[in-house]
Amino acid sequence: MPKDKKFVESITSRDQDFAQWYTDVVREAKLCDYSSVKGCLNYLPNGYAIWENIQANLDRRFKETGVENVYLPVLIPESLLQKESEHIQGFAPEVAWVTHGGLEKLEERFCIRPTSETLFCDHWQKTVKSYRDLPKIWNQWNSVLRWEKTTRPFLRSREFLWQEGHTLHATAEEAKKRTQLMLDIYYDFVTKDLAIPLIKGQKTESEKFAGAEATYTIEAMMHDGKALQSGTSHYFGSGFPDAFNIKYLDKNNKLHSAYETSWGLSTRIIGAIIMVHGDDSGLVLPPKIAPTQATIIPIAQHKEGVVEKAQELLKRLKIDGIRVKLDDSDKTPGYKFAEQEMLGIPIRIEIGPKDIEKNEVIIVRRDNGEKITVNIDNIETEVHNILENIQLNMYNKAEKFLNSHIQKATTMEDMINKFKQERYFIKAMWCGSKECENQIKADTGGAGSRCIPFDEEKISDKCICCGKKAEHMVIWGKSY
Amino acid sequence: MPKDKKFVESITSRDQDFAQWYTDVVREAKLCDYSSVKGCLNYLPNGYAIWENIQANLDRRFKETGVENVYLPVLIPESLLQKESEHIQGFAPEVAWVTHGGLEKLEERFCIRPTSETLFCDHWQKTVKSYRDLPKIWNQWNSVLRWEKTTRPFLRSREFLWQEGHTLHATAEEAKKRTQLMLDIYYDFVTKDLAIPLIKGQKTESEKFAGAEATYTIEAMMHDGKALQSGTSHYFGSGFPDAFNIKYLDKNNKLHSAYETSWGLSTRIIGAIIMVHGDDSGLVLPPKIAPTQATIIPIAQHKEGVVEKAQELLKRLKIDGIRVKLDDSDKTPGYKFAEQEMLGIPIRIEIGPKDIEKNEVIIVRRDNGEKITVNIDNIETEVHNILENIQLNMYNKAEKFLNSHIQKATTMEDMINKFKQERYFIKAMWCGSKECENQIKADTGGAGSRCIPFDEEKISDKCICCGKKAEHMVIWGKSY
């Protein structure tokens, strides 16, 4: 049955060519494709539905901590972007400029927002006067644009979707707390809902966000051993607010600086889902964010009663809150199986005349291929249990992979050799200098500092590169 | 207590100066404000939360009919925008142009999307090959930009938020059905959830969308008698698909044209909510989309047990699915009352020591000021009932207003006089010519054709303007 195998045969083996496998999965699962606008993606229904579930689950967590959503303009006047000097230096080379409105040339250029710190600060400068106006805990779900040279689906594109949270506080302490809280929320969401294990830590000076005092990150390991920065939370201190002249009157009527944070998570995370969980049959989606959690596939569906029974199950599972679909199209069962696997739908439910006779269905798990015979009377409970089990199993599998691919090194020779063998994470001590960071990157063929993890270990006293006194243990790795 | 009255005193009377009243309500209810980007709004938490509820309620209805969400790029290459000639003529004068990416001048200009027909068609041209690929029932929630000269909050701004649905079908019949279905969904949503009565109809040739074969509309009447176009659904025939060379192979392997629709509803509708329901105390929100449906306000809250009892009610109502807040801040009750009224929160629940003694609360309705004493034991049921009642009452009140302000005219003199007295809707016959449309607009000081309503009446045989044979009855009115 060559037709049934179409999906499976159309993707490259993951271990043979990881990059090609990734591109193949994105295309065959119809997640996104390139538009006629160079470097800009069309987010297609299968891909966008994943993003909608990510939005729903993350937004709920945000709102539980008092976050309010807003929407600020897509355009930023050039003069506004220039107000914070590090920020403009970081972003000016990679923004798109609007120079004409309708038939007229504009007096001042606008850039399409690469990020919106300047817009938030501009608004707060006009509206925040007193301690009564604080805190502001705002977020927006939007798209941003950065004029990248090379692009890859979800991982790097000129326009991408994300949320950017921006908050303003009366005290540094409160702002720092919020920075950590949002990092914790990302951690909770990515580990629990996306089943992706993470390393939490702080970015080094050279890797932090343009204009921030400190940048915190969650780092994930893809199946090829490369890191993917999966979410960041920035503490700005009062640098940005001061540059925008945001001051508030405290209870004693004294003028005070305000303190700011920002934090973001983008559609890059869809790339992480693919590269952490996917396999040679295609996508594998964690049940908690899978747009479809189960597909019912009738076997010998021309026989009397099969489609009717399948429809009955569909109805029962829907009522019970399962995101379920029935595929009673005229494609062959084999084709439907391959399609369900390619799309990463967590389970398929096979039901044929013999199963109906025995009051049973066969449930096949996408994560490990296991076939489970289930009595129809208990189908709701069983499906819920299996989905929960898949979610857990996917996390455990990915965690095992991560833990078995983190190694330590105390000499450059050891580190270089380890990176030559496998491109995974290496823990090593570092003196804190940019020079050593660059040197390590050059010597290892591109392994940069991913973060200073919160659970630092003291591997030795000396910087692995220069031998001077070590300040921190750093996780080094190649990355997307 | 002048401080308590602050909110109420800060807005202009609605009947005295409607335009100023509108601006005052938008500002005092903190729905949106102008950013530093001329003509672009900041959608602030109170305004954006209304939009989030609109999105949720409309998106649910869309998905029930098989709509899938996508996201296509913010930029459109100039050559793509030019592919359909009426379309480019309609939009070229009002788009913003990106000419530089990073530090380089672009070879081809991009415009920021004013609408996305061209992007959808461009994608479908590449991907739709066979009848198996149809239909496509797609939608996106995004922002668009049109370089308007004059702007007003929600009603007209350079950037605005909306949804734009785009569908592609194998037959004209199916596409026409979809066009009507989406108009019906808008009608259902706006009348039921926003409590705004509507007139459904078709736009005249001169008022239809650039490139469409037919445009259908829902028209609402604001409290000043002006119309607001609240949602539109367009049937394109195969004009756009043909211009983009979208053809599909049917079951007999013959090449066929495809048929397209698009339909949109924007943040303008928030302007309609304000102008249909608002009063001299501020906003009045329909319970179904109010971000907060009830505020609990403790009276004499320093007294023992008051705040505790209020918190207990808060918890009970939340569990029961009511969007409820407790205001136990140190503001005076009078200030809190005025604030709840300004924000348009459907009910407030007053609870003080005497009420607690009697096991009662006082519920005050925002829509009519009625005070209702409610036994605490039944509070969940009572609150649900009152909210439902408010929703109905708001619709009935607005419907009564609309019906009592639609009049008929058979002579120009009569029509002109009626528009001089009150700026409401006039039903009159029309010959179908653009000249008469323009003449009527000129003679009435700006009343245009709002639509040819689906429930046309035959008022006379002759066009009210030229006296020639009448083709249609048109609803005429001034508009936003």
HADDOCK unambig.tbl for C-alpha pairs under 7 A between the chains (distance, minus, plus):
assign (segid A and resid 35 and name CA) (segid B and resid 123 and name CA) 6.93 0.50 0.50
assign (segid A and resid 37 and name CA) (segid B and resid 75 and name CA) 6.91 0.50 0.50
assign (segid A and resid 37 and name CA) (segid B and resid 76 and name CA) 6.76 0.50 0.50
assign (segid A and resid 37 and name CA) (segid B and resid 77 and name CA) 6.58 0.50 0.50
assign (segid A and resid 40 and name CA) (segid B and resid 73 and name CA) 6.16 0.50 0.50
assign (segid A and resid 41 and name CA) (segid B and resid 72 and name CA) 6.84 0.50 0.50
assign (segid A and resid 41 and name CA) (segid B and resid 73 and name CA) 6.51 0.50 0.50
assign (segid A and resid 42 and name CA) (segid B and resid 71 and name CA) 6.01 0.50 0.50
assign (segid A and resid 42 and name CA) (segid B and resid 72 and name CA) 4.64 0.50 0.50
assign (segid A and resid 42 and name CA) (segid B and resid 73 and name CA) 6.44 0.50 0.50
assign (segid A and resid 43 and name CA) (segid B and resid 70 and name CA) 5.49 0.50 0.50
assign (segid A and resid 43 and name CA) (segid B and resid 71 and name CA) 4.89 0.50 0.50
assign (segid A and resid 43 and name CA) (segid B and resid 72 and name CA) 6.18 0.50 0.50
assign (segid A and resid 44 and name CA) (segid B and resid 70 and name CA) 5.10 0.50 0.50
assign (segid A and resid 44 and name CA) (segid B and resid 71 and name CA) 6.84 0.50 0.50
assign (segid A and resid 45 and name CA) (segid B and resid 68 and name CA) 5.78 0.50 0.50
assign (segid A and resid 45 and name CA) (segid B and resid 69 and name CA) 5.68 0.50 0.50
assign (segid A and resid 45 and name CA) (segid B and resid 70 and name CA) 5.21 0.50 0.50
assign (segid A and resid 48 and name CA) (segid B and resid 69 and name CA) 6.60 0.50 0.50
assign (segid A and resid 48 and name CA) (segid B and resid 70 and name CA) 5.51 0.50 0.50
assign (segid A and resid 49 and name CA) (segid B and resid 69 and name CA) 7.00 0.50 0.50
assign (segid A and resid 68 and name CA) (segid B and resid 45 and name CA) 5.80 0.50 0.50
assign (segid A and resid 69 and name CA) (segid B and resid 45 and name CA) 5.69 0.50 0.50
assign (segid A and resid 69 and name CA) (segid B and resid 48 and name CA) 6.59 0.50 0.50
assign (segid A and resid 70 and name CA) (segid B and resid 43 and name CA) 5.49 0.50 0.50
assign (segid A and resid 70 and name CA) (segid B and resid 44 and name CA) 5.10 0.50 0.50
assign (segid A and resid 70 and name CA) (segid B and resid 45 and name CA) 5.21 0.50 0.50
assign (segid A and resid 70 and name CA) (segid B and resid 48 and name CA) 5.50 0.50 0.50
assign (segid A and resid 71 and name CA) (segid B and resid 42 and name CA) 6.02 0.50 0.50
assign (segid A and resid 71 and name CA) (segid B and resid 43 and name CA) 4.89 0.50 0.50
assign (segid A and resid 71 and name CA) (segid B and resid 44 and name CA) 6.83 0.50 0.50
assign (segid A and resid 72 and name CA) (segid B and resid 41 and name CA) 6.84 0.50 0.50
assign (segid A and resid 72 and name CA) (segid B and resid 42 and name CA) 4.64 0.50 0.50
assign (segid A and resid 72 and name CA) (segid B and resid 43 and name CA) 6.18 0.50 0.50
assign (segid A and resid 73 and name CA) (segid B and resid 40 and name CA) 6.14 0.50 0.50
assign (segid A and resid 73 and name CA) (segid B and resid 41 and name CA) 6.51 0.50 0.50
assign (segid A and resid 73 and name CA) (segid B and resid 42 and name CA) 6.44 0.50 0.50
assign (segid A and resid 75 and name CA) (segid B and resid 37 and name CA) 6.91 0.50 0.50
assign (segid A and resid 76 and name CA) (segid B and resid 37 and name CA) 6.76 0.50 0.50
assign (segid A and resid 77 and name CA) (segid B and resid 37 and name CA) 6.58 0.50 0.50
assign (segid A and resid 92 and name CA) (segid B and resid 102 and name CA) 6.70 0.50 0.50
assign (segid A and resid 93 and name CA) (segid B and resid 102 and name CA) 4.62 0.50 0.50
assign (segid A and resid 93 and name CA) (segid B and resid 103 and name CA) 5.89 0.50 0.50
assign (segid A and resid 94 and name CA) (segid B and resid 101 and name CA) 6.95 0.50 0.50
assign (segid A and resid 94 and name CA) (segid B and resid 102 and name CA) 4.40 0.50 0.50
assign (segid A and resid 95 and name CA) (segid B and resid 101 and name CA) 6.02 0.50 0.50
assign (segid A and resid 95 and name CA) (segid B and resid 102 and name CA) 4.92 0.50 0.50
assign (segid A and resid 96 and name CA) (segid B and resid 98 and name CA) 6.61 0.50 0.50
assign (segid A and resid 96 and name CA) (segid B and resid 100 and name CA) 5.69 0.50 0.50
assign (segid A and resid 96 and name CA) (segid B and resid 101 and name CA) 4.27 0.50 0.50
assign (segid A and resid 96 and name CA) (segid B and resid 102 and name CA) 5.73 0.50 0.50
assign (segid A and resid 97 and name CA) (segid B and resid 98 and name CA) 5.40 0.50 0.50
assign (segid A and resid 97 and name CA) (segid B and resid 99 and name CA) 6.28 0.50 0.50
assign (segid A and resid 97 and name CA) (segid B and resid 100 and name CA) 5.11 0.50 0.50
assign (segid A and resid 97 and name CA) (segid B and resid 101 and name CA) 6.27 0.50 0.50
assign (segid A and resid 98 and name CA) (segid B and resid 96 and name CA) 6.61 0.50 0.50
assign (segid A and resid 98 and name CA) (segid B and resid 97 and name CA) 5.40 0.50 0.50
assign (segid A and resid 98 and name CA) (segid B and resid 98 and name CA) 4.17 0.50 0.50
assign (segid A and resid 98 and name CA) (segid B and resid 99 and name CA) 6.24 0.50 0.50
assign (segid A and resid 99 and name CA) (segid B and resid 97 and name CA) 6.28 0.50 0.50
assign (segid A and resid 99 and name CA) (segid B and resid 98 and name CA) 6.23 0.50 0.50
assign (segid A and resid 99 and name CA) (segid B and resid 99 and name CA) 6.41 0.50 0.50
assign (segid A and resid 100 and name CA) (segid B and resid 96 and name CA) 5.71 0.50 0.50
assign (segid A and resid 100 and name CA) (segid B and resid 97 and name CA) 5.11 0.50 0.50
assign (segid A and resid 101 and name CA) (segid B and resid 94 and name CA) 6.99 0.50 0.50
assign (segid A and resid 101 and name CA) (segid B and resid 95 and name CA) 6.05 0.50 0.50
assign (segid A and resid 101 and name CA) (segid B and resid 96 and name CA) 4.28 0.50 0.50
assign (segid A and resid 101 and name CA) (segid B and resid 97 and name CA) 6.26 0.50 0.50
assign (segid A and resid 101 and name CA) (segid B and resid 147 and name CA) 5.99 0.50 0.50
assign (segid A and resid 102 and name CA) (segid B and resid 92 and name CA) 6.68 0.50 0.50
assign (segid A and resid 102 and name CA) (segid B and resid 93 and name CA) 4.62 0.50 0.50
assign (segid A and resid 102 and name CA) (segid B and resid 94 and name CA) 4.41 0.50 0.50
assign (segid A and resid 102 and name CA) (segid B and resid 95 and name CA) 4.92 0.50 0.50
assign (segid A and resid 102 and name CA) (segid B and resid 96 and name CA) 5.72 0.50 0.50
assign (segid A and resid 102 and name CA) (segid B and resid 147 and name CA) 6.03 0.50 0.50
assign (segid A and resid 103 and name CA) (segid B and resid 93 and name CA) 5.91 0.50 0.50
assign (segid A and resid 123 and name CA) (segid B and resid 35 and name CA) 6.92 0.50 0.50
assign (segid A and resid 147 and name CA) (segid B and resid 101 and name CA) 5.97 0.50 0.50
assign (segid A and resid 147 and name CA) (segid B and resid 102 and name CA) 6.01 0.50 0.50
